[in-house]
Amino acid sequence: MFTVAISLVVLGMMTVVLLMVEVRQYGAGRHLISRRRFVLRLAAGLLMLLLLAAVFVGLFVLKLTDARANYSLFMGFWAGCIMVAVVLVWVMLADVREVEERFTERQHDIWRDMARFISERTQGKGRQGAGAETGGGPAGDEKE
């Protein structure tokens, strides 16, 4: 049980550090993520801390390791923990959906920019080709 307690504390500290990094980056104006994703990440971090604290309290303070001692408290407490875990998964899925939408937008932007670059380049070559045939191209513009 000592290992479980240490693991819960370490996971809690890691979650706090990651939340502090997210808040600091967002507060410093490094808006690499949208406000909605920032709120989703904060909510996920806080739910994770709540769940870790609840598991710690359930195991080590309330000693809810056996349902025979107090069945209703045992079932109610762990059902609440499961509900928090379900909400946490829902928030994380919403964050994943936001990441996927942003990735799709960026992919479309890249393809659009590439198509524009290619069309400008081919239009430019068409003009250069006509000028080169007549000898009207600028000096030093020819490639060896």
Stockholm file with secondary structure:
# STOCKHOLM 1.0

chainA/1-144         MFTVAISLVVLGMMTVVLLMVEVRQYGAGRHLISRRRFVLRLAAGLLMLLLLAAVFVGLFVLKLTDARANYSLFMGFWAGCIMVAVVLVWVMLADVREVEERFTERQHDIWRDMARFISERTQGKGRQGAGAETGGGPAGDEKE
#=GR chainA/1-144 SS CHHHHHHHHHHHHHHHHHHHHHHHHHHTTCCCSCHHHHHHHHHHHHHHHHHHHHHHIIIIISCCSCTTTCHHHHHHHHHHHHHHHHHHHHHHHHHHHHHHHHHHHHHHHHHHHHHHHHHHHHHHHHHHHHHHHHTCSCTTCCCC
#=GC SS_cons         CHHHHHHHHHHHHHHHHHHHHHHHHHHTTCCCSCHHHHHHHHHHHHHHHHHHHHHHIIIIISCCSCTTTCHHHHHHHHHHHHHHHHHHHHHHHHHHHHHHHHHHHHHHHHHHHHHHHHHHHHHHHHHHHHHHHHTCSCTTCCCC
//
